[in-house]
Amino acid sequence: MNIIIIEDELPSARLLKRKIEKMGYAVQTILHAVADAKEWFATHAHPDLILLDIQLSDGLSFEIFENQKIKSSLIFTTAYDEFVLKAFKLNSIDYLLKPIIDEELVFAFDKFLQHEQSKSVIDLDNIKALLTTKNQGYKERFTIKIGQSIKIIETSSITCFYSENKGTYCRTSDQHDYLLDFTMEQLENLLDPQQFFRINRSHIIHINHIKDIAIHSNSRLRIYLHHDRSDDMIVSREKVTDFKNWLDQ
């Protein structure tokens, strides 16, 4: 059985590969971005099974299969909530909720082997619409425990979110940093995309706190925020076009 993994987080991809190999299956290759996957599929036969994350560094994994028929069974590895995941079941697509538990991975493979999914009925456009449609449930505040107290932080006062030393933090307009119990990927799903944009792997910024934008090297952009001491707010090259479109909304 030919298997490939599409995952932009290298440690997660390696861990999933080890889990699959421990089950006695070989992983053909690991791809890390939409662009890489499109290039790979242009010159390789579709595998029997693809395990892929929804949100990759350069876009949604649905974009990989635009303008072509899917010839593989799919298992999404995702951090999306249970409500949205109902769409997968309705479209005969399986999913594994991160962090992936060994028993659930085994169960997913057993189900794939016993009842191979009908690839012709998969409607990725429908699922993509469900996942990207603006809803009214975006997070408006975070509660953070500080000692024996609980602090309420409104998202409007947050200049940015950032990851550092395996932790995820928010920085407020009064230049305080608070550790959160969310990953950057989870935050992308919780925050209003009209207000927040992930400019690179480690930073999500608030549009109302942008002070200035400057041209940076290699076709990138440097962001300066109000009330912020950081000097590494760089829009990655693959995100520049989307960032400019976001600003023009």
C-alpha positions, 0 to 999 in steps of 0.5 A: 500500500502506497501512503504519503503524509502531507504535514507542514510541522516537521516533528508532527510529520516524523512522529506520524511516520513512525507510528505508521511504520510501527503498524507495519506500513511504509510511508512513500514520502512526506510533503510539507506545503501545498506548492510541494504537493501540487508539484509532486502529484504532477509527476507521481501516481496518486497513492492508495492513502493520504494523511494530510493536515487541513491548514498548511503553511501556504494554504488549505490542503484542499487547494492541492486537488483543485482541477483534478480528480482525487484518486486516493483515500483521505484521512485528515489530521486536524485540530478543528472542533467536533461541530465542523468535523461532522462534514467529514463523515457526511462526505465519507472522509475520515479524520484524526484529531490532533494530537493523534492517539495510537489506538485511533490511528490503528482504528482509522487504518483498519476502517480504510482496509475493510471499507475503502472509501468511494473516492468518486463521492468526495466533495472537497469543495463542500467541506472547504466551504464549511470550514472557511465560511465566516461564522459568528462564533469567533473568540472575543476574549481570553481568560488567563489564570495568573496565580490565584486570579483570572484575567480577562483579555479582550481580543481587541487589545491583543496586538499579536499572538506568537510562538516561542520555546514551544509555548504560545503567547498573546501580547497586549497593547500595554506590552504584557505577554501571557501564555495561552493553552492554544496552538497557533493552528487552533488560534487561526480557527478561533480568531476573526480572519477579518481582524487577524492574519498569520504572517508567518509560522510564529506570528498572528497580528491584529489589523488595528494594531499595525503601525507601519509596513516596510519592504523587506529583503527577498520580496517580504514585508516587515510589520511594525505594530503600535505598542510593540517592542518586537523587530521580527514581524516579517511576512513570509514570502509565500504569504505576502500576496494573501496579506495584501489582499487581507489589507484590502478587504 
